């Protein structure tokens, strides 16, 4: 079992389930009589995120619950063996080497739509628990095209995985969208940052993803589905999904799409397969957002089966 660990949890990337699975694996190894003393992580940081996805928002003291936001000197995290959550790589590196870090990614268009519908499914009490930070309320007020174009949620919406890999970066604004002219430079930097990580993968590989994560971690990781995206109400495709919104979505995910592909290539997934599977995953997620709950469940099952079939074909070659 790895002694030092940092897990880069991109929002809506099965991260809650993965975090719980890693915590369970740590506890299991720590409790085994055949585990040499000191090989299992002794402590896991109690924080669940840093401030990297909040943009210019700083009014954390007014949040009713605080939500485990870490606002101290990253050096304080060096006292913990494992840090798991919505932390930028620059924070996770406190007391750790790049090779100690693991990141999992999700097809970015599907991830972003999942975040939008997830926030729209929240109760009023849950929205209020994050006040005065209003990102979730923005999702309920705005349709999909307007949400994608709202600067107030840019830090959450605009290539969030790349932001977590690279923040702080002179070309990434706290509040505002990444300029198109800066994309080539940021692509190079994001690929280089990902290549330095100890382990990176995409969750669409299913069981193969969890098997490889277990092998890297040195402990069995059993990932369930603790927090799936709730039903935020069926979206009207004529209102939410337009040629204009597709164009904006492409800009908001241009960097994350390459990060996702780059991570998948590390496991032998070819570009043709990635093209097909990315489009299939996005199409299914978009259809599920406009379907009834029963229809949406069936669609998600079909997508999971498609990824499993592709993974098996790759393994058989």
The 8 nearest C-alpha neighbors of each residue, nearest first, counted from 0:
[[1, 217, 39, 218, 216, 38, 2, 28],
 [2, 0, 3, 216, 217, 39, 4, 38],
 [1, 3, 40, 39, 38, 0, 80, 4],
 [4, 2, 80, 1, 81, 99, 95, 40],
 [5, 3, 81, 99, 100, 80, 82, 6],
 [4, 6, 100, 82, 91, 81, 83, 99],
 [7, 5, 83, 101, 100, 102, 8, 84],
 [6, 8, 102, 84, 101, 86, 85, 9],
 [9, 7, 85, 84, 14, 6, 10, 102],
 [8, 10, 12, 160, 85, 7, 11, 104],
 [11, 9, 12, 8, 14, 85, 114, 110],
 [12, 10, 13, 110, 114, 9, 113, 14],
 [11, 13, 14, 10, 105, 9, 104, 110],
 [14, 12, 16, 15, 11, 17, 224, 202],
 [13, 15, 17, 12, 16, 8, 18, 11],
 [16, 14, 18, 17, 13, 19, 225, 226],
 [15, 17, 19, 225, 14, 18, 13, 224],
 [16, 18, 14, 20, 19, 15, 222, 21],
 [19, 17, 15, 21, 20, 16, 14, 22],
 [18, 20, 22, 16, 17, 21, 23, 15],
 [19, 21, 17, 23, 18, 22, 220, 222],
 [22, 20, 24, 18, 23, 19, 220, 25],
 [21, 23, 19, 25, 24, 20, 18, 26],
 [24, 22, 20, 26, 21, 25, 27, 19],
 [25, 23, 21, 27, 22, 26, 218, 220],
 [24, 26, 22, 28, 23, 27, 29, 21],
 [25, 27, 29, 23, 24, 28, 30, 22],
 [28, 26, 24, 30, 25, 29, 23, 31],
 [27, 29, 25, 31, 30, 26, 24, 39],
 [30, 28, 26, 27, 39, 31, 25, 34],
 [29, 31, 27, 28, 26, 32, 34, 25],
 [32, 30, 28, 33, 34, 29, 27, 26],
 [31, 33, 34, 30, 35, 29, 28, 36],
 [32, 34, 31, 35, 28, 30, 36, 29],
 [33, 35, 31, 32, 36, 28, 29, 38],
 [36, 34, 38, 33, 37, 32, 39, 31],
 [35, 37, 38, 34, 39, 29, 33, 32],
 [36, 38, 39, 35, 41, 40, 2, 34],
 [37, 39, 2, 36, 35, 0, 40, 1],
 [40, 38, 0, 2, 29, 37, 41, 28],
 [41, 39, 2, 80, 42, 25, 81, 3],
 [42, 40, 39, 80, 43, 37, 79, 29],
 [41, 43, 79, 80, 40, 81, 44, 78],
 [44, 42, 81, 79, 82, 80, 45, 41],
 [43, 45, 82, 46, 79, 81, 42, 76],
 [46, 44, 43, 47, 67, 82, 83, 42],
 [45, 47, 67, 44, 69, 48, 68, 84],
 [46, 48, 84, 67, 85, 68, 45, 83],
 [49, 47, 85, 68, 86, 84, 46, 69],
 [48, 50, 69, 86, 68, 51, 70, 85],
 [49, 51, 53, 52, 70, 48, 68, 69],
 [50, 52, 53, 49, 87, 54, 86, 163],
 [53, 51, 154, 155, 50, 54, 159, 49],
 [54, 52, 50, 56, 51, 154, 55, 155],
 [55, 53, 173, 174, 154, 56, 52, 51],
 [54, 56, 173, 174, 53, 57, 154, 151],
 [55, 57, 53, 54, 58, 132, 59, 50],
 [56, 58, 59, 55, 53, 50, 60, 54],
 [59, 57, 60, 61, 56, 131, 62, 132],
 [58, 60, 61, 62, 57, 65, 56, 68],
 [61, 59, 62, 58, 65, 63, 57, 64],
 [62, 60, 59, 58, 63, 131, 130, 65],
 [61, 63, 65, 59, 60, 64, 130, 129],
 [64, 62, 128, 65, 61, 129, 130, 60],
 [63, 65, 66, 62, 128, 129, 67, 61],
 [64, 66, 62, 67, 63, 68, 59, 60],
 [67, 65, 64, 68, 47, 62, 129, 46],
 [66, 68, 46, 47, 65, 69, 48, 45],
 [67, 69, 48, 49, 66, 46, 65, 70],
 [70, 68, 49, 46, 71, 48, 67, 50],
 [71, 69, 68, 49, 50, 72, 73, 59],
 [72, 70, 69, 73, 75, 74, 76, 49],
 [71, 73, 74, 75, 70, 76, 69, 90],
 [74, 72, 75, 90, 76, 93, 71, 77],
 [73, 75, 72, 93, 76, 77, 94, 78],
 [74, 76, 73, 77, 72, 78, 71, 93],
 [77, 75, 78, 74, 73, 79, 93, 94],
 [76, 78, 94, 93, 79, 74, 75, 95],
 [77, 79, 76, 75, 80, 94, 74, 42],
 [80, 78, 42, 77, 81, 76, 44, 43],
 [79, 81, 3, 40, 42, 43, 41, 4],
 [82, 80, 4, 43, 79, 5, 3, 44],
 [83, 81, 5, 44, 43, 6, 4, 84],
 [84, 82, 6, 5, 81, 18, 47, 7],
 [83, 85, 47, 8, 48, 86, 7, 6],
 [84, 86, 48, 8, 9, 47, 7, 49],
 [87, 85, 49, 48, 84, 7, 90, 91],
 [86, 88, 163, 89, 90, 164, 51, 91],
 [87, 89, 91, 90, 164, 92, 163, 86],
 [88, 90, 87, 92, 91, 166, 165, 93],
 [91, 89, 88, 87, 92, 73, 93, 86],
 [92, 90, 88, 93, 5, 89, 87, 86],
 [91, 93, 95, 90, 89, 94, 96, 88],
 [94, 92, 77, 74, 91, 95, 73, 90],
 [93, 95, 77, 92, 74, 76, 96, 78],
 [94, 96, 92, 93, 99, 3, 97, 91],
 [95, 97, 98, 99, 92, 94, 100, 93],
 [98, 96, 196, 99, 100, 195, 197, 92],
 [197, 97, 99, 196, 96, 100, 195, 198],
 [100, 98, 4, 96, 97, 197, 95, 3],
 [101, 99, 5, 197, 196, 98, 97, 6],
 [100, 102, 198, 6, 199, 197, 7, 196],
 [103, 101, 7, 199, 6, 198, 104, 200],
 [104, 102, 200, 201, 199, 202, 101, 8],
 [103, 105, 201, 259, 202, 12, 200, 102],
 [106, 104, 12, 201, 107, 202, 110, 259],
 [105, 107, 109, 108, 110, 277, 259, 256],
 [108, 106, 110, 109, 105, 256, 252, 111],
 [109, 107, 111, 110, 106, 281, 112, 252],
 [110, 108, 281, 112, 107, 111, 106, 284],
 [111, 109, 107, 113, 108, 112, 11, 105],
 [110, 112, 114, 108, 113, 109, 107, 115],
 [113, 111, 115, 109, 114, 110, 116, 108],
 [112, 114, 110, 111, 116, 115, 117, 109],
 [115, 113, 117, 111, 112, 116, 11, 118],
 [114, 116, 112, 118, 113, 117, 138, 119],
 [117, 115, 119, 231, 113, 118, 114, 120],
 [118, 116, 114, 228, 120, 119, 229, 115],
 [117, 119, 135, 120, 115, 116, 121, 114],
 [118, 120, 231, 116, 139, 117, 121, 138],
 [231, 121, 119, 117, 118, 230, 229, 116],
 [122, 120, 118, 119, 125, 126, 123, 117],
 [123, 121, 125, 124, 126, 120, 119, 127],
 [122, 124, 126, 125, 127, 121, 128, 136],
 [125, 123, 127, 122, 126, 128, 121, 129],
 [124, 126, 128, 122, 127, 123, 121, 129],
 [125, 127, 123, 128, 124, 129, 122, 135],
 [128, 126, 124, 130, 129, 125, 123, 131],
 [127, 129, 125, 126, 63, 130, 124, 64],
 [130, 128, 127, 132, 126, 62, 131, 63],
 [131, 129, 132, 127, 62, 128, 133, 126],
 [130, 132, 133, 129, 62, 61, 58, 127],
 [133, 131, 130, 129, 134, 56, 58, 62],
 [134, 132, 136, 135, 131, 130, 137, 129],
 [133, 135, 137, 136, 152, 132, 138, 151],
 [134, 136, 118, 138, 137, 133, 126, 139],
 [135, 137, 139, 133, 138, 134, 140, 126],
 [138, 136, 140, 134, 135, 139, 141, 133],
 [139, 137, 136, 135, 141, 140, 115, 119],
 [138, 140, 119, 136, 137, 141, 135, 118],
 [141, 139, 137, 138, 136, 142, 146, 119],
 [142, 140, 146, 138, 145, 139, 137, 143],
 [141, 143, 145, 144, 239, 146, 140, 138],
 [142, 144, 239, 146, 145, 147, 141, 240],
 [145, 143, 244, 147, 146, 142, 239, 148],
 [146, 144, 148, 147, 142, 143, 141, 149],
 [147, 145, 143, 149, 148, 144, 141, 142],
 [146, 148, 144, 145, 149, 143, 156, 247],
 [147, 149, 145, 146, 150, 144, 247, 153],
 [148, 150, 146, 151, 147, 152, 145, 153],
 [151, 149, 153, 175, 152, 174, 148, 176],
 [150, 152, 149, 153, 174, 175, 134, 154],
 [153, 151, 150, 155, 154, 134, 149, 156],
 [152, 154, 150, 156, 157, 155, 175, 151],
 [153, 155, 52, 54, 152, 156, 157, 53],
 [156, 154, 153, 152, 52, 159, 157, 53],
 [157, 155, 153, 154, 152, 159, 158, 147],
 [156, 158, 251, 153, 159, 154, 155, 176],
 [159, 157, 252, 255, 251, 161, 160, 254],
 [158, 160, 162, 161, 157, 155, 156, 163],
 [161, 159, 163, 162, 158, 255, 9, 164],
 [162, 160, 164, 163, 159, 158, 255, 165],
 [161, 163, 159, 165, 166, 160, 164, 158],
 [164, 162, 87, 160, 161, 165, 166, 88],
 [163, 165, 161, 88, 162, 87, 166, 160],
 [164, 166, 162, 163, 167, 168, 161, 189],
 [167, 165, 168, 162, 163, 164, 87, 89],
 [166, 168, 165, 169, 171, 89, 162, 51],
 [167, 169, 166, 171, 170, 165, 172, 162],
 [170, 168, 171, 167, 172, 166, 165, 173],
 [169, 171, 168, 172, 181, 177, 185, 178],
 [170, 172, 168, 169, 177, 173, 166, 162],
 [173, 171, 174, 175, 170, 177, 176, 169],
 [172, 174, 54, 55, 175, 154, 171, 153],
 [175, 173, 54, 172, 55, 153, 150, 154],
 [176, 174, 150, 153, 172, 173, 177, 154],
 [175, 177, 153, 157, 178, 172, 150, 174],
 [176, 178, 171, 179, 172, 175, 181, 170],
 [177, 179, 181, 180, 176, 182, 170, 171],
 [178, 180, 181, 182, 177, 250, 183, 176],
 [179, 181, 178, 182, 183, 184, 177, 185],
 [182, 180, 179, 178, 184, 183, 185, 170],
 [181, 183, 185, 179, 184, 180, 186, 178],
 [184, 182, 186, 185, 181, 187, 180, 179],
 [185, 183, 187, 186, 182, 181, 188, 180],
 [184, 186, 188, 182, 187, 183, 189, 181],
 [187, 185, 183, 189, 188, 184, 182, 254],
 [186, 188, 184, 190, 185, 189, 191, 183],
 [187, 189, 185, 191, 186, 190, 192, 184],
 [190, 188, 192, 186, 191, 187, 185, 193],
 [191, 189, 193, 187, 192, 188, 194, 186],
 [190, 192, 194, 188, 189, 193, 187, 195],
 [193, 191, 189, 195, 190, 194, 188, 164],
 [194, 192, 190, 195, 196, 191, 189, 164],
 [195, 193, 191, 192, 196, 190, 197, 199],
 [194, 196, 192, 193, 97, 191, 197, 98],
 [197, 195, 97, 98, 193, 100, 198, 194],
 [98, 196, 198, 100, 99, 101, 97, 195],
 [197, 199, 101, 196, 102, 100, 200, 215],
 [200, 198, 102, 262, 103, 101, 196, 197],
 [199, 201, 103, 262, 263, 104, 208, 202],
 [202, 200, 104, 103, 203, 105, 263, 204],
 [201, 203, 204, 205, 105, 208, 104, 103],
 [202, 204, 205, 201, 306, 105, 303, 208],
 [205, 203, 208, 202, 207, 201, 306, 310],
 [204, 206, 203, 208, 207, 202, 307, 209],
 [205, 207, 209, 208, 210, 204, 307, 211],
 [206, 208, 210, 205, 209, 204, 211, 310],
 [209, 207, 204, 206, 205, 211, 210, 202],
 [208, 210, 212, 206, 211, 207, 213, 220],
 [211, 209, 207, 213, 212, 208, 206, 214],
 [210, 212, 214, 208, 213, 209, 207, 215],
 [213, 211, 209, 215, 214, 210, 216, 208],
 [214, 212, 219, 216, 210, 220, 218, 211],
 [213, 215, 211, 217, 212, 216, 210, 218],
 [214, 216, 212, 213, 217, 211, 198, 218],
 [217, 215, 213, 218, 214, 1, 0, 212],
 [216, 218, 0, 214, 215, 213, 1, 219],
 [219, 217, 213, 216, 0, 24, 220, 214],
 [218, 220, 213, 24, 221, 217, 214, 216],
 [221, 219, 213, 20, 24, 21, 222, 218],
 [222, 220, 20, 219, 223, 209, 17, 24],
 [221, 223, 20, 17, 16, 220, 224, 209],
 [222, 224, 16, 225, 221, 17, 20, 13],
 [225, 223, 16, 226, 227, 222, 13, 15],
 [226, 224, 16, 223, 227, 15, 13, 19],
 [227, 225, 224, 228, 15, 16, 13, 229],
 [226, 228, 229, 224, 225, 13, 117, 11],
 [229, 227, 117, 113, 226, 230, 116, 114],
 [230, 228, 117, 120, 231, 227, 116, 121],
 [229, 231, 232, 120, 228, 116, 117, 292],
 [120, 232, 230, 119, 116, 229, 117, 233],
 [233, 231, 230, 234, 120, 119, 116, 288],
 [232, 234, 289, 288, 290, 235, 231, 291],
 [233, 235, 289, 288, 236, 232, 239, 238],
 [234, 236, 238, 237, 239, 289, 233, 240],
 [237, 235, 240, 239, 238, 234, 289, 241],
 [236, 238, 235, 239, 240, 241, 234, 289],
 [239, 237, 236, 235, 240, 241, 142, 234],
 [238, 240, 143, 236, 237, 142, 235, 144],
 [241, 239, 236, 237, 244, 238, 245, 242],
 [240, 242, 244, 243, 245, 239, 237, 238],
 [243, 241, 245, 244, 246, 240, 247, 144],
 [242, 244, 246, 241, 245, 247, 144, 240],
 [243, 245, 144, 247, 241, 246, 242, 248],
 [246, 244, 248, 242, 243, 247, 249, 241],
 [245, 247, 243, 249, 244, 248, 242, 250],
 [246, 248, 244, 250, 249, 245, 251, 243],
 [249, 247, 245, 251, 250, 246, 244, 252],
 [248, 250, 246, 252, 247, 251, 253, 245],
 [249, 251, 247, 253, 248, 252, 246, 179],
 [250, 252, 157, 248, 158, 249, 253, 247],
 [253, 251, 255, 158, 249, 250, 254, 256],
 [254, 252, 250, 256, 249, 255, 251, 257],
 [255, 253, 256, 257, 252, 158, 186, 258],
 [254, 256, 258, 252, 158, 257, 253, 161],
 [257, 255, 259, 253, 254, 258, 252, 107],
 [256, 258, 260, 259, 255, 254, 261, 253],
 [257, 259, 255, 261, 256, 260, 262, 254],
 [260, 258, 256, 262, 257, 261, 104, 255],
 [259, 261, 257, 263, 262, 258, 264, 256],
 [260, 262, 258, 264, 263, 259, 257, 265],
 [261, 263, 200, 259, 265, 260, 264, 199],
 [264, 262, 260, 265, 261, 266, 268, 200],
 [265, 263, 268, 267, 261, 266, 262, 260],
 [264, 266, 263, 262, 267, 261, 268, 200],
 [267, 265, 264, 263, 268, 262, 200, 269],
 [266, 268, 264, 265, 269, 263, 313, 314],
 [269, 267, 264, 263, 266, 272, 270, 273],
 [270, 268, 272, 271, 267, 273, 264, 263],
 [269, 271, 273, 272, 274, 268, 260, 264],
 [272, 270, 274, 273, 269, 275, 268, 276],
 [273, 271, 275, 270, 274, 269, 276, 268],
 [272, 274, 270, 276, 271, 275, 277, 269],
 [275, 273, 271, 277, 272, 276, 270, 278],
 [276, 274, 272, 278, 273, 277, 279, 271],
 [275, 277, 279, 273, 278, 274, 280, 272],
 [278, 276, 280, 274, 279, 275, 273, 281],
 [277, 279, 281, 275, 276, 280, 282, 274],
 [280, 278, 276, 282, 277, 281, 275, 283],
 [279, 281, 277, 283, 278, 282, 276, 284],
 [282, 280, 109, 284, 278, 283, 279, 285],
 [281, 283, 279, 285, 280, 284, 278, 286],
 [282, 284, 286, 280, 285, 281, 287, 279],
 [285, 283, 287, 281, 286, 282, 109, 280],
 [284, 286, 282, 288, 287, 283, 281, 289],
 [287, 285, 283, 289, 288, 284, 282, 290],
 [286, 288, 295, 290, 284, 289, 285, 283],
 [289, 287, 285, 286, 290, 233, 234, 284],
 [288, 290, 234, 233, 286, 287, 235, 236],
 [291, 289, 287, 295, 288, 294, 286, 233],
 [290, 292, 294, 293, 295, 233, 289, 287],
 [293, 291, 295, 294, 296, 290, 230, 287],
 [294, 292, 296, 295, 291, 297, 290, 298],
 [293, 295, 291, 297, 296, 292, 290, 298],
 [294, 296, 287, 292, 298, 297, 293, 290],
 [297, 295, 299, 293, 298, 294, 292, 300],
 [296, 298, 300, 294, 295, 299, 301, 293],
 [297, 299, 295, 301, 300, 296, 283, 294],
 [300, 298, 302, 296, 301, 297, 295, 303],
 [301, 299, 297, 303, 298, 302, 304, 296],
 [300, 302, 304, 298, 299, 303, 305, 297],
 [301, 303, 305, 299, 304, 300, 280, 306],
 [304, 302, 300, 306, 305, 301, 299, 307],
 [303, 305, 307, 301, 302, 306, 308, 300],
 [304, 306, 302, 308, 307, 303, 301, 309],
 [307, 305, 309, 303, 308, 304, 310, 204],
 [308, 306, 304, 310, 305, 309, 311, 303],
 [307, 309, 311, 305, 306, 310, 304, 312],
 [308, 310, 312, 306, 311, 307, 313, 305],
 [311, 309, 307, 313, 308, 312, 306, 314],
 [310, 312, 314, 308, 313, 309, 315, 307],
 [311, 313, 309, 315, 314, 310, 308, 316],
 [312, 314, 310, 311, 316, 315, 309, 268],
 [315, 313, 311, 312, 316, 310, 309, 207],
 [316, 314, 312, 313, 311, 310, 309, 308],
 [315, 313, 314, 312, 311, 310, 267, 309]]
